[in-house]
Amino acid sequence: MQNEKLNFKSEESAFPPTFWTPISDNDKIILLAQNKGRNFTMSQVVAVAKRCSQGFPQVVVCRPFSADGLPFPTIFWLTCPYLNKKCGTLESNQKVSELEEIFRSKPLEIDNWHKSYQVLRKKLIDKRTEDFIETFSCKLLNQIFIKGVGGIDLKEVPFGVKCLHLQIATWLGMGKHPAEHWLSTQIGSIECQENLCKTNLL
């Protein structure tokens, strides 16, 4: 069971977003190098949501379900080694709790953001996949529909952040975020100067 490819030729449709781009053979080589040692499955990827100015993938779009029908509620995966390192540094400085406080101050915006994410995730599930999942677990299908950004349980932790890697990936992948100003200020430049991805491929 596999999802159908996204239609990038449609100019009239708002889905997929116009800034998402198809995965090339060269992208696959780069992504495997970027994610070496991480729990990363290339078959899960359907598009590149954000590239740096050098053309390297920074964020990819993932299928909500694996080929085996297992749920994967995180749509956007941060692949840029520079941004991954920056997120790790910020997390070590307790920035996750700081962002959670910002979330608590914007309940309506956060709720709408999660709803937009849910709509986007549902659009990534084609009818064939939905029917396949529904045949053996309608509950599983419903669960992934109601989970928030990155699988956050909105009943248990409505203002949960999970990690900054998720937040940065979602911001760049969706092109918006309720705490965009804070993220932009904290992360600074979203591109490295050392061309790390090119170096890693040499």
Secondary structure as UniProt FT lines:
FT   TURN            18..19
FT   HELIX           25..34
FT   TURN            35..37
FT   HELIX           42..44
FT   STRAND          45..51
FT   TURN            53..54
FT   STRAND          57..62
FT   TURN            67..68
FT   STRAND          76..78
FT   HELIX           81..92
FT   TURN            93..94
FT   HELIX           95..104
FT   HELIX           107..123
FT   HELIX           127..136
FT   HELIX           138..146
FT   HELIX           149..151
FT   TURN            154..156
FT   TURN            158..159
FT   HELIX           164..174
FT   TURN            178..179
FT   HELIX           180..187
FT   HELIX           196..201
//
